[in-house]
Amino acid sequence: MSAEFEHTVQARLIAESPAAGTLTAALRYDGADPLAVRIVFPAAASLDGAEVAWVFARDLLQAGLRRPAGEGDVHVWPRGGAHVVIELVTQEGVAVVEFESADLRRFLVRSYDAVPAGREHRLLDLDSGLAALLRGV
């Protein structure tokens, strides 16, 4: 199975009308960054008309399926049995987006099939990452 894939899901932006509504988001996983997941929102969902990508820990998404999780800019919590809410905080404001739990579970299962928990370190290139950090990349 490929360690890089995308899973398209429907989400519901929780906001005051008329901003509230459904949107299509892409969940992305890449074995080159095995500890992270990405949620990419289309340009139509952003304030500046550009695609928006959020990157955060795969473990945070997994934990948020069962209980409130997260500190800082990303919070995830279950909402009833069928939904999960992801709150994304920026200086410009807060976005609250609801996903179907089953969609997130399918995505996570696929990511753990690609790179099992506890084996992420085998794919990490720490030397290159440190060199890029020191170069300011």
C-alpha positions in Angstrom: 0.0 0.0 0.0 1.2 3.5 -0.9 2.4 5.6 2.0 1.0 8.7 0.3 -2.7 9.1 -0.4 -5.7 11.5 -0.3 -9.2 10.9 1.1 -11.9 13.3 0.1 -14.7 13.9 2.6 -17.7 16.1 3.1 -17.5 18.5 6.1 -19.8 21.1 7.6 -18.5 24.5 8.4 -20.1 25.6 11.7 -20.6 29.3 11.5 -23.3 32.0 11.4 -25.2 32.1 8.2 -24.4 32.7 5.4 -20.9 31.3 6.0 -22.3 28.0 7.4 -22.6 25.1 4.9 -21.1 22.0 3.5 -17.7 21.8 1.8 -15.4 19.2 0.4 -12.1 18.8 2.2 -9.2 16.5 1.4 -7.5 14.5 4.1 -3.9 13.8 3.1 -1.2 11.4 4.4 2.4 11.2 3.3 4.8 8.6 4.6 7.6 11.2 4.1 6.0 13.0 7.1 4.6 10.0 8.9 3.6 11.6 12.2 1.4 14.2 10.5 -1.9 14.5 8.7 -3.1 17.3 6.5 -6.6 18.7 6.0 -6.9 20.8 2.9 -9.9 23.1 2.4 -10.8 24.5 -1.0 -10.2 28.1 -2.0 -13.9 28.8 -1.8 -13.8 28.1 2.0 -11.1 30.6 2.8 -11.2 34.3 3.5 -8.5 35.2 0.9 -9.7 32.8 -1.8 -6.7 30.5 -1.6 -6.6 26.8 -0.7 -5.9 26.3 3.0 -3.9 23.4 4.4 -3.6 22.5 8.1 -1.0 20.1 9.3 -1.1 18.4 12.7 -0.3 15.2 14.5 -1.9 12.0 13.3 -2.2 11.0 17.0 -4.2 14.1 17.7 -6.8 13.2 15.2 -6.9 9.6 16.5 -7.3 10.8 20.1 -10.0 13.3 19.1 -12.2 10.5 17.9 -12.6 9.3 21.5 -12.2 12.4 23.7 -11.4 16.1 23.5 -7.8 16.5 22.4 -5.4 19.3 21.4 -3.7 22.4 22.6 -2.8 25.5 20.8 -4.1 26.0 17.3 -5.9 22.7 16.7 -8.6 21.0 18.9 -10.5 17.9 18.1 -13.4 16.3 19.9 -16.2 13.8 19.4 -19.7 15.1 18.9 -22.2 12.4 19.6 -21.2 9.1 18.1 -21.4 10.0 14.5 -19.4 13.3 14.2 -16.1 14.8 15.1 -15.4 18.5 15.4 -12.1 20.1 14.5 -11.4 23.7 15.7 -8.7 25.6 13.9 -7.4 28.8 15.5 -5.6 31.6 13.7 -4.9 35.3 14.4 -7.7 36.1 11.9 -10.3 34.0 13.8 -11.5 30.5 14.5 -12.9 27.9 12.1 -15.1 25.1 13.4 -15.6 22.2 11.1 -17.6 19.0 11.6 -16.8 15.7 10.0 -18.4 12.3 10.0 -16.5 10.1 12.4 -16.6 7.1 10.0 -14.8 9.2 7.3 -12.0 10.1 9.7 -11.7 6.5 11.0 -11.4 5.1 7.4 -8.7 7.7 6.7 -6.8 6.8 9.9 -7.0 3.1 9.3 -5.6 3.6 5.9 -2.8 5.7 7.3 -1.9 3.1 10.0 -2.0 0.4 7.3 0.6 2.4 5.3 2.7 3.3 8.4 1.9 1.5 11.6 1.9 3.3 14.9 5.3 3.1 16.5 7.1 2.6 13.1 7.0 6.2 12.0 10.7 6.7 13.0 11.8 4.3 10.3 10.6 6.8 7.7 11.9 9.9 9.3 15.0 11.5 7.8 16.2 13.4 10.8 19.5 14.4 9.2 17.8 16.1 6.3 15.1 17.7 8.5 17.8 19.1 10.9 19.8 20.4 7.9 16.7 22.1 6.4 15.9 23.6 9.8 19.4 25.0 10.2 19.2 26.5 6.6 16.0 28.2 7.5 13.9 26.2 5.0 
